[in-house]
Amino acid sequence: MRCAPSAGAALVLCAATAGLLSAQGRPTPPEPPEPPRFASWDEVNVLAHGLLQVGHGLREHVERTRGQLGALERRLGACGAACGQAAGTNASSHAPARPVPGDEAAPETLRSLQMQLKAQNSRIEHLFQKVAQQQRLLEKQRLRIENLQSQVGLLVPTHLDHEVAKTGRRKRLPKMAPQVGPAHNTSRLHNGGWTVIQRRRDGSVDFDQPWEAYKAGFGDPQGEFWLGLEKVHRITGGRSGRLAVQLQDWEGNAESLQFPVHLGGEDTAYSLQLTAPVASKLGATAVAPTGLSLPFSTWDQDHDLRRDENCAKTLSGGWWFGTCGHSNLNGQYFHSIPRQRQQRKKGIFWKAWRGRYYPLQATIMLIQPTAAASAL
């Protein structure tokens, strides 16, 4: 037996049908465009610059507050001493007089204020250290951004990378005198436009130097020395060139290699820019197609690519450290190979040749501008 639908049910059914038809008749609104996943270079630069300015402002505010609290503490201390002397004088001249409750509470109040000021000063000191640390990280990040931007258009054409040897044995330097003993024979320094910029052979010079020393140069040109980052930058004239490296171990084995580079100025922390194939040959991992940029770092100017570590402090000397583990020809000189691995890692090493923990006996580095190379 079928039951007729009630009037209320019919009304509900009609309303639902009308709503469905009206919804089908209206056009579907377009979906909003998906926001970009990555920020532009300008946005990153503005953000980094703004964070750096905030760090500078916080540091100045903390320094001013510390100075004001110090002055207030000195004034309270002087006031407390004066109140103590006045109380002693009054006690000696008016011994029978009863002490006033307010006078007894004044020194206690001063001591309480001084303790609060010391606690506040301690908190501000801690904040000051955190602000300084953040400021160093921001400066480091800003430098990385500038280095990435400077890579565009500055790298050497990739066809020059084929001059790097494709086997484990790399090309010898052209027209260079052979190595004799632990020290390299450098009697023909400028032959072919090559200029010696570094030499290690006997440990007679301390290479654990600050930034200004590596910028200006140090040592004895007839013995161990570092020519200076600014001089090397002037030799290349801000253009590309070729870097040559000669290495020698304690068994008498020698290795020599050369590759195209570009050395930036001080505004880039004298960044050494390598093409992607060259960086991979030298042991770098996860290299971008545009290449690799390695800022120069010292123990007092931390520009390496490690956020949690200062490679120059952990190891020794100044170098284009990257992530601390690929090479360091300005490390500590050892007259024999140390037994402890922790000590060996501070030495002179080139990971792609003798490994990370083998301290080399002698090294020499040379630079050749692109103009001199093309003239040959």
Disulfide bonds with the S-S distance in Angstrom:
Cys311-Cys324 1.72
